[in-house]
Structure formats: structure tokens, C-alpha cells
Amino acid sequence: MSTRQLQQIIPGAQTSDGAGVSLRRSLGQSQSARVDPFLMLDEFSSDDPDDYIAGFPPHPHRGFETVTYMLDGHMLHEDHLGNRGDLLPGGAQWMTAGRGIIHSEMPQQESGRMRGFQLWINLPAAEKMKPALYRDIRPEEIPTVPLPAGGEVRIVAGSAVGVAGPIQGLSTEPLYLDVRLPDGGRFDHTLPAGHSAFLYTYEGSLTVGEDLRQLPAQSAGVLSSGEALSVHAASGPTRFLLLAAKPIGEPIVQYGPFVMNTRAEIEQAMDDYRNNRLTEG
């Protein structure tokens, strides 16, 4: 069984999005900083309400999926379909924009820590224009499983240590794990050989693979191909995300919140949005 190694490190870059939410972007900071089918990963984390209070007012998406996973704080999702979802600590939302959705994510607090992640996952061409879908995942729906060597794993999508998470059956077969290790702790996992995969450390640091290459905090670590993954907490207790999925292998043309396969499809999405047709169909 071949072992995955740390192939590339993408340090998170400070930026802002929405109406001025401060965040750290690793995947997605440039077109070359993608891991098919993953388009973008943002980490938001602050105790200062000025960094998050403006939130993400109504805005459109087409052609991909967004996953918001909360660690601390409270946000409210609302969309044109009439969905409302409270994003609470330990909960998530899985939104398939498909042919089009207009939604908002707004803070429901005026003080305290707001911390979490937003991940963008591409859709294959055959699914880009399917109807929009929304799934509110309550904290208690996400299994938290102790690890044999210490620590624990929360399973948002896919399966780990024989336990399935709430998101299953998607064409890209996504795996979304939130892993907590004690100092010196180890985590081993087997991945499909052809799936793309990366790690994101948000507390502490990791050593990865047989060569023990170090992945520092607030960085995405793109993994080589292979099946076996082994990581160690390198400098005290460590928390990280493990994300993997089946690559799509299709052209990507992105313009802001629209991700399609051709420039003509992007122009159509922009025209549909300008003329209130984005969500029709």
C-alpha cells in the first residue's frame, strides 16, 4: 500500500470577503492553488466583532457546493428557497448551488468568538445546472468518535474508523474530517488511491508521511497520490481538517461566485443574475 506524502504547502493568506469579514484563505487564493474538485477553503476566526459582524449579505452562487462548518459562534443561513438554518458550534450546512441560489449568512451575536470554515467543492458539468439543495446539519448529527491512540475525529462527510457521517452518496465522494490529536498523537487513515486530498491545520502542527515533513498551523498541505495516510501531532495538541474527494478533471472557469466549464456559461450566469433568471428552472 503506497503512502501519501506532503507534496505542497499553501500558507493561509489574510483577506476579507462578504461585507468585510476577516478571514484566512489557503485553497483558492489563486487559480493554481486548487485541489480538484476543491476550489477554496477559508478559515474565519476572531474575538473582535468588527472582523465578522457585517457577515455575508445576500449573494448568488452557481455551479458548485459550499460547506460551512462552525467551531464557535452563531450564524443564520437564509436563501431564496425559504430555507433557514442556524449554524451553531459543531454544526454545518451543505449547500448545493446547482443552477443558482441566492443566500446570506449573517452573525447572530454582537460579541464573542466566531470561528469556522467555508469550503467550496466543484460540481461536474452534468450537475452544474441541477436544482439547488440545502442541508442543515445539527451538531448532534455529526459523529464524534474516540481514536484508538488518543484524540477524536468528527465525521462531517464520508466515513472514518468504521463510522459514517451525515453526508453520503455525492458524485465526488467527499470526505470531511475534523481531527483532534494530543501532543505526539497519531492518526492513520486509508484513502482511495485516485482521490485528491489535503490537510488544513488550525491548531498546532503536523508531521506527515514517511519523511515526516512538517505542516505548520494555518496552512493547507496538499497530499501526493497513494492510499495510506499517517500524521503525527508535532508540537503540542493539534487540530486539523482532512479533506478528500474524487477529482472531476474538467475545465474550470470562475468569475466570483459562479464556477462553470466555459466562458460562455459564465457570461450566461451573469446575464441570468442581472435579469433575475439565475434561480429559475
Buried (B, 14 or more C-beta within 10 A) or exposed (E): EEBBBBBEBBEBBEEEBBBEBBBBBBBBBEEEBBBBBBBBBBBBBBEEBEBBBBBBEEBBBBBBBBBBBBBBBBBBBBBBEEBEBBBBEBBBBBBBBBBBBBBBBBBEBEEEBBBBBBBBBBBBBEBBBEEBBBBBBEBEBBBBEEBEEBBBBBBBBBEBBEEEBBBEEBEBBBBBBBBBBBEBBBBEBEBEEEBBBBBBBBBBBBBBBEEBBBBBBBBBBBBBBBBBBBBBBBBEBBBBBBBBBBBBEBEBBBBEBBBBBEEEBBBBBBEBBEEEBBBEE
